[in-house]
Amino acid sequence: MEREQQKGQLFGLGVGPGDPELITVKALRLLQAAPVVAYFVAKGKKSNAFGIIENYLKAEQITVPLVYPVTTEKLEPPLCYESIIADFYDTAAAQLSAYLNVGRDVAVICEGDPFFYGSYMYLHDRLGARYVTDVVPGVCSMLGGTAVLGAPLVYRNQSLSVLSGVLPHDELKRRLADADASVIMKLGRNFHKVKNVLDELNLSGRALYVERATMQNQRVVPINDVDPMASPYFSLIVIPGEKWQG
Ligand SMILES: C[S@@+](CC[C@H](N)C(=O)[O-])C[C@H]1O[C@@H](n2cnc3c(N)ncnc32)[C@H](O)[C@@H]1O
């Protein structure tokens, strides 16, 4: 009788916000032990996560790019972003299953942390019930961004709000008005709206902007100096809590 094939294990590895030295010892060990390394990448672009770890890979490791069919471009009906992207994750999950089913471990690398807005989560949702999984947390961009600003994020009993720049104007304003300290992610085309809300709440003076935190081409500028037309995807805004003199 044929023995049942032992399945491979799926790893979601956080590789940190950009500086290759900010990967954890555990993620690096598992990365280098994985026969298959998969990563998400936008069409025609270089993957940020892959760029962080490529010098750690060995020649014999198989790399599997999972190329998004769409990113943030506007689609005309009947094209629908949600269904295109769901099909893409189904296909990506099937692609990785082919390795897992023959006993090969697969490491999916994720910039920052896998479960903090990371696309790995969609593979985890699809494959987590069928394979043994292990998620290794990473230093997320929010913390990378705060560290390079040299400003504490939350003092003492303050609470932190993590907000998506995609939120509509009024909702963003309501949540920011209530927060002791905030981080706004996913700026890009939302920058203009976010800046208006900060101005309306008189928060622009306290808000700090960071682009490509911890990467070689990192840029930290006062929010009033940011060109809204040139705000890239890898950027965030930090509004630290009011200083508490300990
Ligand atoms: C899809 S989320 C991924 C978040 C990631 N999983 C993490 O743990 O930080 C992408 C958003 O993270 C932020 N981001 C990621 N890396 C960044 C970096 N090095 N510097 C500034 N923002 C970054 C940006 O706001 C970007 O729009």
The ligand as a Gaussian input file, in Angstrom:
#p B3LYP/6-31G(d) Opt

LIG

0 1
 C       -0.670000      46.567000       2.580000
 S       -0.019000      47.505000       3.906000
 C        1.200000      46.396000       4.497000
 C        1.561000      46.651000       5.934000
 C        2.641000      45.708000       6.445000
 N        2.164000      44.343000       6.482000
 C        3.144000      46.103000       7.817000
 O        3.197000      45.266000       8.711000
 O        3.512000      47.262000       7.986000
 C        0.895000      48.696000       3.040000
 C        0.999000      50.011000       3.791000
 O        1.990000      49.885000       4.816000
 C        2.702000      51.100000       4.938000
 N        4.121000      50.797000       4.752000
 C        4.667000      49.595000       4.503000
 N        6.002000      49.654000       4.529000
 C        6.316000      50.954000       4.797000
 C        7.529000      51.658000       4.997000
 N        8.716000      51.045000       4.930000
 N        7.458000      52.986000       5.280000
 C        6.279000      53.620000       5.394000
 N        5.087000      52.995000       5.234000
 C        5.120000      51.682000       4.940000
 C        2.133000      52.081000       3.932000
 O        1.184000      52.899000       4.593000
 C        1.476000      51.156000       2.924000
 O        0.416000      51.807000       2.266000

